[in-house]
Amino acid sequence: MRRSLFGRSWPNVIALVLLVFFAFPVYWMVSTSFKPNKDIISKTPVFIPFHATLEHFSTAFKAPQFWEMAGNSLLVTVIAVGASLVIATLAAFAVARMRFRGRKAFILVIMLAQMAPWEVMVISVYLIVRDNNMLNSLVPLMIFYMMMVLPFTVWTLRGFIAAVPKELEESAMVDGCTRPQAFVRVVFPLLVPGLMSTSLFGFITAWNEFPLVLVLNKATGPGTAQTLPVWLSSFQTNFGDDWGATMAASTVFALPILVLFLFFQRKAVGGQTAGAVKG
């Protein structure tokens, strides 16, 4: 019984330790955003903000270009993720259902693109954008963010489409549907978990991306094409050592991802697991 009890308890203990290890920095960021300045700079750590204040959030919201940067980040992320879903769905259907020359090579390229670190290609991306006179613009960010999340999206949706029996499409076509109509009415509704998981992954990737926008869009001031991650990097400079405002801005930046994850949690986890083992 002792061995059985130990076998059941040690995974829970490890999970609890990992939860504390990963969750504490997030908790400290959020709690610091509500602390008054005297508690932030106190030599004695204040773990619970008993005298909570919203002053730091007010400072962050009134900071120069906050709403402009937030709009840029949202626009770039939504367009990049939406375009990647459309392209990846069509590509995944072709790879899963059709047999054509170069199919295996295409799958291999998708896997290599997924494993390639984008940071090492920043210089080449910069040269391409510069030669096309598109620096300090949101369009290159949309294009390259879409390319970042496209391999993972294609690979995941391929597994979902391969898991759908062909007989369902054939039955719909026998009943009078064309192949596109059969895909839209039969296959596409079954891809919802995969679409939700890949869209969440794409949103997190594009929303948090920092090196590329820092290199491509250096211009500052009104009308800039920068995004929130770059704005956060200069936040401390704008406010000196105002750690409360910095943490408040970071909390606001992380809030959309947290909301999406809580909303898509079950579908996203199940979608990644199911799509990874099919096909």
C-alpha positions as CSV (number, residue, x, y, z in Angstrom):
1,M,0.0,0.0,0.0
2,R,2.9,2.4,0.7
3,R,4.3,1.8,-2.7
4,S,0.9,2.3,-4.3
5,L,0.4,5.5,-2.3
6,F,3.8,6.8,-3.3
7,G,3.2,5.9,-6.9
8,R,0.0,8.0,-6.9
9,S,1.3,10.9,-4.9
10,W,4.7,11.7,-6.4
11,P,3.3,12.9,-9.8
12,N,1.0,15.3,-7.9
13,V,3.9,16.6,-5.8
14,I,6.0,17.2,-8.9
15,A,3.1,18.9,-10.7
16,L,2.6,21.1,-7.7
17,V,6.3,22.1,-7.5
18,L,6.3,22.9,-11.3
19,L,3.0,24.9,-10.9
20,V,4.6,27.0,-8.2
21,F,7.8,27.4,-10.1
22,F,6.1,28.6,-13.3
23,A,3.2,30.5,-11.8
24,F,5.0,32.5,-9.1
25,P,6.7,35.0,-11.6
26,V,3.2,35.6,-13.2
27,Y,1.7,36.1,-9.8
28,W,4.5,38.5,-8.8
29,M,4.0,40.5,-12.0
30,V,0.3,40.9,-11.4
31,S,0.5,41.6,-7.7
32,T,3.2,44.2,-8.2
33,S,1.0,46.0,-10.7
34,F,-1.5,46.6,-7.8
35,K,1.0,47.5,-5.1
36,P,1.7,51.1,-4.1
37,N,5.2,52.3,-4.7
38,K,6.2,52.0,-1.0
39,D,5.5,48.3,-1.1
40,I,7.3,47.8,-4.4
41,I,10.6,49.4,-3.2
42,S,10.3,47.9,0.3
43,K,13.2,45.8,1.4
44,T,10.7,43.4,3.0
45,P,8.9,41.5,0.2
46,V,5.1,42.1,0.2
47,F,3.4,39.0,-1.2
48,I,-0.2,40.2,-0.9
49,P,-1.1,43.8,-1.8
50,F,-3.4,44.6,1.0
51,H,-3.5,48.3,-0.1
52,A,-4.2,47.7,-3.7
53,T,-4.1,50.6,-6.2
54,L,-5.0,51.1,-9.8
55,E,-2.7,54.0,-10.3
56,H,-0.1,52.0,-12.2
57,F,-2.7,50.8,-14.7
58,S,-3.8,54.4,-15.2
59,T,-0.2,55.4,-15.9
60,A,0.1,52.6,-18.4
61,F,-3.1,53.4,-20.3
62,K,-2.1,57.1,-20.5
63,A,1.4,56.3,-21.8
64,P,2.2,57.7,-25.2
65,Q,1.2,55.4,-28.1
66,F,-0.2,52.6,-25.9
67,W,-3.5,52.3,-27.8
68,E,-1.8,52.8,-31.1
69,M,0.6,49.9,-30.4
70,A,-2.2,47.8,-29.1
71,G,-4.2,48.3,-32.3
72,N,-1.1,47.5,-34.4
73,S,-0.5,44.2,-32.5
74,L,-4.2,43.2,-32.7
75,L,-4.4,44.0,-36.4
76,V,-1.2,42.2,-37.4
77,T,-2.0,39.1,-35.2
78,V,-5.6,38.7,-36.4
79,I,-4.7,39.0,-40.1
80,A,-1.6,36.8,-39.9
81,V,-3.5,34.0,-38.0
82,G,-6.6,34.3,-40.2
83,A,-4.5,34.1,-43.4
84,S,-2.5,31.1,-42.1
85,L,-5.7,29.2,-41.3
86,V,-7.1,29.7,-44.7
87,I,-3.9,28.7,-46.5
88,A,-3.1,25.8,-44.1
89,T,-6.6,24.3,-44.4
90,L,-6.3,24.1,-48.2
91,A,-2.8,22.8,-48.1
92,A,-3.5,20.2,-45.4
93,F,-6.5,18.9,-47.4
94,A,-4.3,18.5,-50.5
95,V,-1.6,16.7,-48.5
96,A,-4.0,14.4,-46.7
97,R,-6.4,13.6,-49.5
98,M,-4.5,13.9,-52.8
99,R,-1.6,11.9,-54.2
100,F,0.6,14.1,-56.3
101,R,4.3,14.2,-57.3
102,G,6.4,15.9,-54.7
103,R,4.0,15.2,-51.9
104,K,6.6,13.6,-49.6
105,A,9.1,16.4,-50.4
106,F,6.4,19.0,-49.5
107,I,5.8,17.3,-46.1
108,L,9.5,17.2,-45.5
109,V,9.8,20.9,-46.3
110,I,6.9,21.7,-43.9
111,M,8.7,19.8,-41.1
112,L,12.0,21.6,-41.8
113,A,10.3,24.9,-41.8
114,Q,8.7,24.2,-38.5
115,M,12.0,23.3,-36.9
116,A,13.9,26.3,-38.3
117,P,14.6,29.1,-35.8
118,W,13.4,32.3,-37.2
119,E,15.9,34.4,-35.2
120,V,18.7,33.3,-37.5
121,M,16.9,34.5,-40.5
122,V,16.2,38.0,-39.2
123,I,19.1,39.5,-41.3
124,S,17.9,38.0,-44.5
125,V,14.3,39.0,-43.8
126,Y,15.5,42.6,-43.2
127,L,17.4,42.7,-46.5
128,I,14.3,41.4,-48.4
129,V,12.1,44.0,-46.7
130,R,14.6,46.8,-47.2
131,D,15.1,46.1,-50.9
132,N,11.4,46.3,-51.4
133,N,11.1,49.6,-49.6
134,M,8.7,48.2,-46.9
135,L,10.6,49.0,-43.7
136,N,8.5,50.6,-40.9
137,S,5.3,49.0,-42.3
138,L,2.8,46.5,-40.8
139,V,2.5,44.5,-44.1
140,P,5.8,42.6,-43.8
141,L,4.9,41.7,-40.2
142,M,1.6,40.2,-41.3
143,I,3.4,38.2,-44.1
144,F,6.2,36.8,-42.0
145,Y,4.1,36.2,-38.9
146,M,1.8,34.1,-41.1
147,M,4.8,32.2,-42.4
148,M,5.9,31.5,-38.9
149,V,2.7,29.8,-37.8
150,L,1.9,28.2,-41.2
151,P,4.0,25.0,-40.9
152,F,2.6,24.0,-37.5
153,T,-0.9,24.8,-38.8
154,V,-0.6,22.7,-41.9
155,W,0.9,19.8,-40.0
156,T,-1.8,19.8,-37.3
157,L,-4.7,20.2,-39.7
158,R,-3.3,17.4,-41.9
159,G,-3.7,15.0,-39.1
160,F,-7.3,16.1,-38.5
161,I,-8.3,15.8,-42.2
162,A,-6.6,12.4,-42.5
163,A,-8.7,11.2,-39.5
164,V,-12.0,12.0,-41.2
165,P,-13.1,8.9,-43.2
166,K,-13.2,9.4,-47.0
167,E,-16.5,7.6,-47.1
168,L,-18.2,10.7,-45.5
169,E,-17.1,12.9,-48.4
170,E,-18.0,10.2,-50.9
171,S,-21.5,9.9,-49.4
172,A,-22.0,13.6,-49.6
173,M,-20.8,13.6,-53.2
174,V,-23.2,10.8,-54.1
175,D,-26.0,12.9,-52.6
176,G,-25.2,15.6,-55.1
177,C,-22.5,17.7,-53.4
178,T,-19.5,18.8,-55.3
179,R,-16.1,18.1,-53.7
180,P,-15.8,21.7,-52.3
181,Q,-19.3,21.5,-51.0
182,A,-18.5,18.1,-49.3
183,F,-15.5,19.6,-47.7
184,V,-17.3,22.6,-46.4
185,R,-20.4,20.7,-45.1
186,V,-18.7,17.4,-43.9
187,V,-15.0,17.8,-43.3
188,F,-14.8,21.4,-42.2
189,P,-17.1,21.1,-39.1
190,L,-14.9,18.3,-37.8
191,L,-11.8,20.5,-38.0
192,V,-13.0,23.0,-35.3
193,P,-10.8,21.6,-32.5
194,G,-7.8,21.7,-34.8
195,L,-8.6,25.2,-36.0
196,M,-9.0,26.4,-32.4
197,S,-5.7,24.9,-31.2
198,T,-3.7,26.2,-34.2
199,S,-5.3,29.6,-34.0
200,L,-4.3,29.8,-30.3
201,F,-0.8,28.8,-31.1
202,G,-0.6,31.3,-33.9
203,F,-2.0,34.1,-31.8
204,I,0.5,33.5,-29.0
205,T,3.4,33.4,-31.5
206,A,2.4,36.6,-33.4
207,W,1.3,38.5,-30.3
208,N,4.6,37.9,-28.4
209,E,7.0,38.2,-31.4
210,F,9.8,40.8,-30.6
211,P,13.0,40.5,-32.6
212,L,11.5,40.8,-36.1
213,V,9.5,43.9,-35.4
214,L,12.4,45.5,-33.6
215,V,14.6,45.0,-36.7
216,L,12.1,46.0,-39.3
217,N,10.3,48.8,-37.7
218,K,12.7,51.1,-35.9
219,A,10.9,54.4,-36.5
220,T,9.2,55.9,-33.4
221,G,6.6,58.6,-32.9
222,P,3.0,59.0,-34.1
223,G,2.0,56.7,-36.9
224,T,4.7,54.2,-36.1
225,A,4.3,50.6,-37.2
226,Q,5.7,49.0,-34.0
227,T,3.8,46.6,-31.7
228,L,3.3,46.2,-28.0
229,P,6.4,44.0,-27.3
230,V,8.6,46.8,-28.6
231,W,6.7,49.4,-26.6
232,L,7.1,47.3,-23.4
233,S,10.9,47.2,-24.0
234,S,11.1,50.9,-23.8
235,F,8.5,51.3,-21.0
236,Q,11.0,51.4,-18.2
237,T,13.0,54.1,-20.0
238,N,9.9,56.2,-20.4
239,F,9.0,56.0,-16.7
240,G,12.5,55.6,-15.1
241,D,12.3,53.0,-12.4
242,D,8.5,52.9,-12.2
243,W,8.2,49.2,-11.8
244,G,4.6,49.3,-10.9
245,A,3.7,50.9,-14.2
246,T,6.0,48.4,-16.0
247,M,4.3,45.4,-14.4
248,A,0.8,46.9,-15.0
249,A,1.6,47.3,-18.7
250,S,3.0,43.7,-18.8
251,T,-0.2,42.4,-17.2
252,V,-2.4,44.2,-19.7
253,F,-0.2,42.7,-22.5
254,A,-0.5,39.2,-21.2
255,L,-4.3,39.4,-20.6
256,P,-5.5,38.7,-24.1
257,I,-3.5,35.5,-24.3
258,L,-4.8,34.4,-20.9
259,V,-8.4,35.0,-21.9
260,L,-8.0,33.1,-25.1
261,F,-6.3,30.2,-23.4
262,L,-9.0,29.9,-20.8
263,F,-11.7,30.0,-23.5
264,F,-10.0,27.5,-25.9
265,Q,-8.3,25.3,-23.2
266,R,-10.1,22.1,-23.7
267,K,-10.4,22.3,-27.4
268,A,-6.8,23.4,-27.9
269,V,-5.3,20.7,-25.8
270,G,-7.5,18.0,-27.3
271,G,-6.9,19.4,-30.8
272,Q,-3.1,19.3,-30.5
273,T,-3.1,15.8,-29.1
274,A,-5.5,14.4,-31.7
275,G,-3.9,16.1,-34.7
276,A,-0.4,15.0,-33.7
277,V,-1.1,11.3,-34.0
278,K,-3.3,11.0,-37.0
279,G,-2.3,10.6,-40.7
